């Protein structure tokens, strides 16, 4: 806004000009004034029309800009929502990848430790083999010296036999009318075969017991080729046929390798375990064993696992206690499609563990999680390996086959108990979990009751 002085000055200037214009218009004829006002009116109409068009165009432009801004805001919101969803999926994938990478790293570390331990064992074995070779070479030298001594003794025996024959000729009694031959010069002679001393030594030789083994068996035993007495030998009782094993309880059938096939055992471990025995009848016709048992907690998803997958060696299984520590157990005999009894036993005392298959001890070791305690409160499942508590299954690690008579103890079963359990003679007391604790059976898993093992599908 201008000041009052400026408005007054403008009025003083404009009024004379307007008066002068009006007088000049009055001095002109009326014919000349009309076109001027018409043009002035036309100009005013044109200005008003142009101003109206301009304001209309501005309003239309503003409306189009408002619509474009709304569309742009909607597109931005949609892109932000899509980006948030993608970021959520990416974060989930990153967490899974990070967790799996940690598991892979821990398993690689455990594998490296196992390899170093095996390399040390192989070095010790090489040293033992070298010592055995040296002992065998010295034994060969002793044997050669003994052969030379025997050869010399044989030569001496032959010469002494000839001399004994000569003595017998001289000792013959002469007949009537004959004179005794003159005695040869007396020399120190060995005792004759009929002497009491030699006959006593022969009786001692006859009294020596005959060896019970054949020469080949004896040689094999010396060279370490003889196998220990098996289940069919005279020292052990032959096991009963699987068809004669009865009263095994329910059986679970896992028909295919699906992540839906899972069995939850409830309750899990109510107290911490410093010893554990897991025994079960198992039958599978797959090329690998899969995961028999998995116990996970919020802290660690591999507190206790009997874990196999298609990428491992056929028939091998990882016995994991508190990831990343594990031992690889050989279970190749289980891949023949027949029923086999398996017992895996562990104790924190010295970290000892044992693997029994069909009553036979096939693997053992020590210093495996010595002094460790398996914590309570976790999720215990059969047939799947947990990457998270109660989930995270992978079909390549699923078990496919049949499980019967599974049971767990919080103590170490002795060999007599394992044998009685495998033959169906006696069920060891104090089991903390059996298949009767199967609270949830999912997927295509079938639960059947079999009177005897041969009747189980």
PEMOKA-V755154 format. One record per pair of residues at least 12 apart in sequence whose ideal C-beta (glycine too) atoms are under 6 Angstrom apart, sorted by the first residue. I is the first residue (numbers start at 1). J is the second residue. D is the distance in whole Angstrom. If there is no record, write none. Layout:
I;J;D / I;J;D
This chain:
106;323;6 / 106;324;3 / 107;324;6 / 109;324;6 / 110;324;4 / 110;326;6 / 160;190;5 / 164;192;6 / 239;359;6 / 240;423;5 / 242;339;4 / 242;453;5 / 243;454;3 / 245;424;4 / 245;453;4 / 246;424;6 / 246;452;4 / 248;404;5 / 248;405;4 / 248;453;6 / 249;405;5 / 249;435;6 / 250;435;5 / 250;447;6 / 250;449;5 / 251;402;6 / 251;404;4 / 251;448;5 / 251;450;5 / 251;456;5 / 252;403;5 / 252;445;6 / 252;447;6 / 253;402;5 / 253;446;4 / 254;383;5 / 254;399;5 / 254;400;5 / 254;445;6 / 255;444;5 / 256;400;6 / 257;395;5 / 257;398;4 / 257;400;5 / 258;443;6 / 259;393;4 / 259;395;5 / 260;442;6 / 260;443;3 / 261;383;6 / 261;443;4 / 261;444;6 / 261;445;5 / 262;381;5 / 262;383;6 / 262;384;5 / 262;442;5 / 263;382;4 / 263;383;6 / 263;438;5 / 263;441;5 / 263;445;6 / 264;381;5 / 264;439;6 / 264;440;4 / 265;380;5 / 265;433;6 / 265;437;5 / 266;439;4 / 268;378;5 / 268;380;4 / 269;376;5 / 270;376;6 / 271;376;5 / 272;373;4 / 272;375;6 / 272;376;6 / 273;374;4 / 273;410;5 / 274;348;4 / 274;373;5 / 275;347;4 / 275;411;5 / 275;412;5 / 276;346;5 / 277;345;5 / 277;409;4 / 277;413;4 / 278;344;5 / 278;408;5 / 279;343;4 / 279;407;6 / 279;421;6 / 280;403;6 / 280;406;4 / 281;339;5 / 281;341;6 / 281;404;4 / 281;405;5 / 282;334;6 / 282;340;6 / 282;342;6 / 282;403;6 / 283;339;5 / 283;401;5 / 283;402;5 / 284;401;3 / 285;337;4 / 286;400;5 / 287;314;6 / 288;308;6 / 288;310;5 / 289;308;4 / 289;317;5 / 290;308;5 / 290;398;5 / 290;399;4 / 290;400;6 / 291;307;5 / 291;384;6 / 291;385;4 / 291;397;5 / 291;399;6 / 292;306;4 / 292;399;6 / 293;306;5 / 293;382;6 / 294;381;5 / 294;385;5 / 294;386;5 / 295;378;5 / 295;380;5 / 296;378;6 / 296;379;5 / 296;386;4 / 296;389;5 / 297;375;6 / 297;378;4 / 298;389;6 / 300;323;6 / 301;386;5 / 301;387;6 / 301;388;6 / 302;320;5 / 302;323;3 / 303;322;6 / 303;374;6 / 303;378;6 / 304;321;6 / 304;374;6 / 305;320;4 / 307;320;6 / 307;385;5 / 309;396;5 / 309;397;4 / 310;396;5 / 315;331;5 / 315;332;3 / 315;335;5 / 316;328;6 / 317;329;5 / 317;331;5 / 321;369;5 / 322;369;6 / 322;372;6 / 325;369;5 / 327;368;6 / 329;355;5 / 329;363;6 / 339;453;6 / 340;358;6 / 341;358;6 / 341;422;4 / 342;357;6 / 343;356;4 / 343;418;5 / 345;412;6 / 345;413;6 / 347;412;5 / 348;371;5 / 348;372;5 / 350;366;5 / 350;370;6 / 351;366;5 / 351;367;4 / 351;368;4 / 351;369;5 / 351;370;3 / 352;366;5 / 353;365;6 / 353;368;5 / 356;418;5 / 359;419;5 / 359;422;5 / 383;399;4 / 384;398;6 / 385;397;4 / 404;456;5 / 406;435;5 / 407;431;5 / 407;434;5 / 408;432;6 / 408;433;4 / 409;430;6 / 409;431;6 / 410;432;5 / 413;428;6
